[in-house]
């Protein structure tokens, strides 16, 4: 199943995206079922992620009442959001750089100066 992530690219979610989803859902005390449906996980996947996140101290379970993100989990979410914002900023800079390079190529290799065009797509500067 293809999903559109926050970066605007169609692709399957990565593990970090799933961890972010689970921790975000557990920002208020929730039961297992709410996490499973909210993060769009199968029961087997949910069990694996809950075990992983509890083991790493990002999520806590207090008996029958539910799951809740820990302070460490909140820090993870903040760092993840910061990385995502920085990634988007850098992506914009790279796209602008590519546009600038294409403009430079057009300035150099366009046929506006009267240079003869050869069959291979390169200007004949002779």
Residue frames relative to the residue before (quaternion, step in Angstrom):
aa qw qx qy qz dx dy dz
X 1.0000 0.0000 0.0000 0.0000 0.00 0.00 0.00
X 0.2707 -0.7719 0.5562 0.1467 3.56 -0.78 1.03
X 0.1004 -0.7914 0.6026 0.0212 3.53 -0.92 0.98
X 0.3713 -0.6875 0.5683 0.2578 3.54 -1.17 0.52
X 0.1983 -0.8056 0.5476 0.1091 3.58 -0.49 1.16
X 0.7432 -0.4282 0.2735 0.4354 3.57 -1.29 0.07
X 0.6221 0.5406 -0.3452 0.4489 3.57 1.18 -0.39
X 0.4988 -0.6846 0.4111 0.3369 3.58 1.27 -0.11
X 0.5824 0.5638 -0.3740 0.4505 3.59 1.22 0.28
X 0.3946 -0.6987 0.5377 0.2588 3.57 -0.93 0.85
X 0.3437 0.7043 -0.5680 0.2514 3.54 -0.76 1.05
X 0.5929 -0.5275 0.4451 0.4149 3.52 -1.27 0.18
X 0.5524 -0.6101 0.4478 0.3494 3.56 -1.12 0.64
X 0.3693 -0.6953 0.5702 0.2347 3.51 -1.18 0.64
X 0.7108 -0.4543 0.3209 0.4306 3.55 -1.29 0.19
X 0.6596 0.5090 -0.3203 0.4508 3.59 0.95 -0.81
X 0.6149 0.5340 -0.3472 0.4650 3.59 1.08 -0.68
X 0.6544 0.5012 -0.3108 0.4733 3.59 0.99 -0.81
X 0.6288 0.5228 -0.3330 0.4696 3.58 0.98 -0.84
X 0.6382 0.5214 -0.3232 0.4652 3.59 0.95 -0.85
X 0.6510 0.5173 -0.3173 0.4560 3.58 0.93 -0.87
X 0.6719 0.4976 -0.3018 0.4581 3.59 0.85 -0.97
X 0.6915 0.4768 -0.2890 0.4592 3.58 0.83 -0.95
X 0.6325 0.5277 -0.3349 0.4575 3.59 1.02 -0.74
X 0.6477 0.5086 -0.3175 0.4701 3.57 0.96 -0.83
X 0.7247 0.4308 -0.2334 0.4845 3.58 1.02 -0.84
X 0.3471 0.7349 -0.5142 0.2741 3.61 1.14 0.45
X 0.6949 0.2138 -0.2021 0.6562 3.53 1.38 -0.23
X 0.6146 -0.5746 0.3756 0.3886 3.57 -1.06 0.64
X 0.0542 0.8064 -0.5809 0.0964 3.57 -0.69 1.15
X 0.4712 -0.6428 0.5241 0.3001 3.51 -1.30 0.38
X 0.7356 -0.4520 0.3082 0.3996 3.49 -1.37 0.38
X 0.6577 0.5361 -0.3169 0.4239 3.59 0.89 -0.91
X 0.6385 0.5258 -0.3271 0.4571 3.59 0.97 -0.84
X 0.6486 0.5008 -0.3175 0.4773 3.60 0.98 -0.82
X 0.6482 0.5413 -0.3210 0.4288 3.58 0.87 -0.96
X 0.7230 0.4199 -0.2491 0.4887 3.59 0.81 -0.96
X 0.6692 0.5200 -0.3064 0.4334 3.58 0.93 -0.84
X 0.7414 0.3698 -0.2099 0.5191 3.58 1.04 -0.76
X 0.3802 -0.7554 0.4563 0.2769 3.58 1.34 0.04
X 0.3956 0.7020 -0.4816 0.3445 3.56 0.80 1.10
X 0.4751 -0.6075 0.5369 0.3419 3.53 -1.23 0.44
X 0.6681 -0.4964 0.3514 0.4287 3.57 -1.23 0.28
X 0.6417 0.5213 -0.3247 0.4593 3.60 0.98 -0.82
X 0.6514 0.4982 -0.3144 0.4783 3.60 0.93 -0.86
X 0.6360 0.5427 -0.3233 0.4432 3.55 0.93 -0.91
X 0.6558 0.5165 -0.3116 0.4539 3.58 0.86 -0.94
X 0.6524 0.5141 -0.3119 0.4614 3.59 0.96 -0.86
X 0.6990 0.4692 -0.2790 0.4620 3.58 0.84 -0.96
X 0.6347 0.5189 -0.3448 0.4572 3.59 0.95 -0.75
X 0.6494 0.5107 -0.3112 0.4696 3.57 0.97 -0.84
X 0.6537 0.5213 -0.2981 0.4605 3.57 0.94 -0.94
X 0.7176 0.4621 -0.2578 0.4528 3.58 0.80 -1.02
X 0.6299 0.4978 -0.3386 0.4907 3.59 1.08 -0.62
X 0.6556 0.5301 -0.3033 0.4440 3.57 0.98 -0.85
X 0.7260 0.4040 -0.2384 0.5029 3.56 1.08 -0.68
X 0.5404 -0.6745 0.3777 0.3322 3.59 1.25 0.15
X 0.4927 0.6713 -0.4244 0.3556 3.58 1.21 0.37
X 0.7785 0.1861 -0.0696 0.5954 3.55 1.25 -0.52
X 0.1187 -0.7935 0.5924 0.0725 3.56 -1.06 0.73
X 0.1938 -0.7509 0.6223 0.1066 3.53 -1.23 0.63
X 0.1034 -0.8152 0.5682 0.0422 3.55 -0.73 1.02
X 0.8112 -0.2557 0.1135 0.5136 3.53 0.17 1.33
X 0.8122 -0.2661 0.2048 0.4770 3.54 -0.93 -0.89
X 0.5820 0.6467 -0.3708 0.3248 3.59 1.15 -0.40
X 0.7093 -0.4828 0.2681 0.4382 3.63 1.04 -0.41
X 0.5535 -0.5871 0.4945 0.3231 3.49 -1.45 -0.18
X 0.0199 -0.7894 0.6130 -0.0259 3.53 -1.11 0.76
X 0.4939 -0.6495 0.4915 0.3043 3.55 -1.01 0.85
X 0.3775 -0.7197 0.5387 0.2221 3.60 -1.08 0.76
X 0.6928 -0.4192 0.3551 0.4671 3.59 -1.29 0.00
X 0.6297 0.5265 -0.3215 0.4722 3.57 1.04 -0.81
X 0.6430 0.5210 -0.3090 0.4686 3.59 1.06 -0.77
X 0.6271 0.5218 -0.3253 0.4781 3.57 1.06 -0.77
X 0.6334 0.5202 -0.3210 0.4745 3.58 1.01 -0.81
X 0.6104 0.5453 -0.3395 0.4634 3.59 1.03 -0.82
X 0.6741 0.5021 -0.2986 0.4520 3.59 0.85 -0.98
X 0.6445 0.5140 -0.3203 0.4667 3.59 1.00 -0.79
X 0.6682 0.4886 -0.2977 0.4755 3.59 0.94 -0.88
X 0.6318 0.5363 -0.3273 0.4538 3.57 0.99 -0.83
X 0.6662 0.4957 -0.2998 0.4697 3.58 0.90 -0.93
X 0.6356 0.5275 -0.3236 0.4615 3.59 1.03 -0.79
X 0.6568 0.4993 -0.3062 0.4748 3.58 0.96 -0.86
X 0.6474 0.5233 -0.3171 0.4544 3.56 0.99 -0.83
X 0.6517 0.5067 -0.3109 0.4710 3.59 0.96 -0.84
X 0.6580 0.5028 -0.3059 0.4697 3.58 0.95 -0.89
X 0.6305 0.5353 -0.3223 0.4605 3.56 1.03 -0.80
X 0.6591 0.4979 -0.3057 0.4735 3.59 0.96 -0.84
X 0.6337 0.5269 -0.3292 0.4609 3.58 1.01 -0.79
X 0.6799 0.4870 -0.2840 0.4690 3.57 0.90 -0.95
X 0.6104 0.5468 -0.3488 0.4547 3.58 1.04 -0.75
X 0.6481 0.5175 -0.3136 0.4625 3.58 0.98 -0.84
X 0.6531 0.5081 -0.3127 0.4664 3.58 0.99 -0.81
X 0.6447 0.5135 -0.3202 0.4671 3.58 0.97 -0.83
X 0.6537 0.5081 -0.3173 0.4623 3.60 0.93 -0.87
X 0.6411 0.5081 -0.3244 0.4749 3.60 1.00 -0.77
X 0.6370 0.5295 -0.3199 0.4600 3.58 1.01 -0.83
X 0.6446 0.5133 -0.3214 0.4666 3.59 0.96 -0.82
X 0.6378 0.5164 -0.3229 0.4715 3.59 0.99 -0.83
X 0.6463 0.5157 -0.3154 0.4658 3.59 0.97 -0.84
X 0.6521 0.5092 -0.3164 0.4641 3.59 0.96 -0.84
X 0.6441 0.5114 -0.3242 0.4674 3.60 0.99 -0.76
X 0.6232 0.5247 -0.3369 0.4720 3.60 1.04 -0.74
X 0.6492 0.5122 -0.3141 0.4663 3.58 0.98 -0.85
X 0.6426 0.5111 -0.3249 0.4694 3.59 0.97 -0.82
X 0.6502 0.5109 -0.3188 0.4633 3.58 0.95 -0.81
X 0.6330 0.5245 -0.3334 0.4617 3.59 1.03 -0.75
X 0.7206 0.4510 -0.2519 0.4625 3.58 0.94 -0.86
X 0.8365 0.2809 -0.0909 0.4616 3.54 0.77 -1.01
X 0.4479 0.6597 -0.4929 0.3483 3.60 1.16 0.26
X 0.5023 -0.6878 0.4533 0.2630 3.56 -1.15 0.58
X 0.3452 0.7767 -0.4686 0.2410 3.61 1.19 0.41
X 0.6723 0.5176 -0.3039 0.4333 3.61 1.12 -0.54
X 0.5860 -0.6002 0.3720 0.3975 3.59 1.24 0.02
X 0.4041 0.6970 -0.4990 0.3191 3.61 1.19 0.19
X 0.4970 -0.6642 0.4709 0.3002 3.55 -1.06 0.79
X 0.3385 -0.7277 0.5631 0.1969 3.57 -0.99 0.89
X 0.2616 -0.7529 0.5826 0.1591 3.58 -0.93 0.91
X 0.6765 -0.5152 0.3496 0.3932 3.56 -1.25 0.24
X 0.6890 0.4942 -0.3039 0.4345 3.65 1.09 -0.45
X 0.6217 -0.5842 0.3414 0.3945 3.62 1.19 0.28
X 0.6379 0.4909 -0.3462 0.4819 3.62 1.21 0.00
X 0.4991 -0.6411 0.4859 0.3220 3.55 -1.11 0.65
X 0.3326 -0.7026 0.5935 0.2085 3.54 -1.10 0.78
X 0.1883 -0.8366 0.5102 0.0653 3.55 -0.28 1.28
X 0.4723 0.6934 -0.4354 0.3265 3.62 1.21 0.16
